């Protein structure tokens, strides 16, 4: 889901309540305008685990929200430098899953897309890959 910014607390509450009603186990958010400093506040509002990656508070930013309706274990987390890419490797019921959350850059950036291709191709025979755009 492209949030177009979650800096404002009322909007953040509205979006998180909307998403809670959907009952999804994993939710990928893009263009959050959030960074690591916001993680605890968002986790408290969400009520479950969240992983946030962002560089600035006025653009970009990605987040992955988890619900407690299934068991999982985070095996690894990879990020880019700009807050456009968050990759999480999980074990869900003995199945390896890679979640790739992408908020594409506004400029031509071949290296960014090469990184995504490598992340998709890496371990493709041993894990399931899901991406949020």
C-alpha positions as CSV (number, residue, x, y, z in Angstrom):
1,X,0.0,0.0,0.0
2,X,1.4,3.4,-0.9
3,X,0.6,5.6,2.1
4,X,1.8,8.9,0.8
5,X,3.2,9.6,4.2
6,X,2.3,8.6,7.8
7,X,4.0,11.4,9.7
8,X,0.7,12.8,10.9
9,X,-0.6,10.8,13.9
10,X,-4.3,11.0,13.0
11,X,-3.6,9.7,9.5
12,X,-1.3,7.0,10.9
13,X,-4.0,5.8,13.2
14,X,-6.6,5.8,10.4
15,X,-4.4,3.7,8.1
16,X,-3.4,1.2,10.8
17,X,-7.0,0.8,11.9
18,X,-8.0,0.3,8.3
19,X,-5.3,-2.4,7.9
20,X,-6.2,-4.2,11.1
21,X,-9.7,-4.6,9.8
22,X,-8.3,-6.4,6.7
23,X,-6.9,-9.2,8.9
24,X,-3.8,-9.8,6.7
25,X,-0.8,-11.6,8.2
26,X,1.8,-9.5,6.5
27,X,1.4,-6.0,5.1
28,X,3.9,-4.0,3.0
29,X,3.8,-0.2,3.1
30,X,5.6,2.2,0.8
31,X,6.1,6.0,0.9
32,X,5.7,6.0,4.6
33,X,8.0,9.0,5.4
34,X,8.9,7.0,8.5
35,X,12.3,6.0,9.8
36,X,13.8,3.7,12.5
37,X,13.0,6.3,15.2
38,X,9.3,5.8,14.5
39,X,9.4,2.0,14.8
40,X,8.4,1.8,18.5
41,X,5.6,4.3,18.2
42,X,4.2,2.4,15.1
43,X,4.6,-0.9,16.9
44,X,2.6,0.3,19.9
45,X,-0.2,1.6,17.6
46,X,-0.2,-1.5,15.5
47,X,0.0,-3.9,18.4
48,X,2.3,-6.3,16.7
49,X,5.8,-6.5,15.2
50,X,6.8,-3.9,12.6
51,X,10.0,-3.3,10.7
52,X,10.6,0.2,9.3
53,X,13.2,1.4,7.0
54,X,13.5,5.1,5.9
55,X,16.1,7.7,5.6
56,X,14.1,11.0,5.8
57,X,10.8,12.1,7.3
58,X,9.5,13.8,4.2
59,X,9.8,11.2,1.4
60,X,10.3,7.5,0.7
61,X,10.3,4.9,3.4
62,X,9.1,1.3,3.5
63,X,7.6,-0.8,6.3
64,X,6.5,-4.4,6.9
65,X,3.8,-5.0,9.5
66,X,3.1,-8.4,10.9
67,X,0.0,-9.7,12.6
68,X,-0.1,-12.3,15.4
69,X,-2.4,-14.7,13.5
70,X,0.6,-17.0,12.5
71,X,4.0,-18.0,13.7
72,X,7.1,-16.8,12.0
73,X,10.8,-16.3,12.6
74,X,12.8,-13.5,11.0
75,X,16.1,-15.0,9.7
76,X,17.5,-11.9,8.1
77,X,16.9,-8.3,7.1
78,X,18.5,-6.4,4.2
79,X,18.0,-2.7,3.3
80,X,19.2,-0.2,0.8
81,X,20.7,3.2,1.9
82,X,17.8,5.4,0.7
83,X,14.7,3.9,2.3
84,X,13.4,2.4,-0.9
85,X,14.0,-1.3,-0.3
86,X,13.4,-3.7,2.6
87,X,14.1,-7.4,2.3
88,X,13.1,-9.8,5.0
89,X,13.8,-13.5,5.1
90,X,11.4,-15.5,7.2
91,X,10.5,-19.0,8.3
92,X,6.8,-19.6,8.3
93,X,5.8,-23.2,9.3
94,X,9.1,-24.6,8.1
95,X,8.8,-22.8,4.8
96,X,11.5,-20.2,3.8
97,X,9.9,-17.0,2.5
98,X,11.6,-13.8,1.3
99,X,9.5,-10.6,1.4
100,X,10.8,-7.8,-0.8
101,X,9.1,-4.4,-0.2
102,X,9.9,-1.9,-2.9
103,X,9.3,1.8,-3.3
104,X,11.0,2.6,-6.6
105,X,13.2,5.6,-6.9
106,X,12.0,8.6,-9.0
107,X,15.2,8.7,-11.0
108,X,16.8,6.3,-13.4
109,X,18.7,3.9,-11.1
110,X,19.9,0.7,-12.8
111,X,21.8,-0.4,-9.7
112,X,18.7,-0.3,-7.6
113,X,16.8,-2.6,-10.0
114,X,19.9,-4.9,-10.4
115,X,19.8,-5.3,-6.6
116,X,16.1,-6.3,-6.7
117,X,16.8,-8.8,-9.5
118,X,19.6,-10.3,-7.5
119,X,17.4,-10.5,-4.4
120,X,14.7,-12.3,-6.4
121,X,17.1,-14.7,-8.0
122,X,19.0,-15.4,-4.8
123,X,17.7,-18.5,-3.1
124,X,14.9,-18.8,-5.7
125,X,15.1,-22.6,-5.5
126,X,15.1,-22.7,-1.7
127,X,12.6,-20.0,-0.7
128,X,9.3,-18.5,-1.9
129,X,9.6,-14.8,-2.8
130,X,6.9,-12.2,-2.4
131,X,7.2,-8.6,-3.2
132,X,5.2,-5.5,-2.5
133,X,5.4,-2.6,-4.9
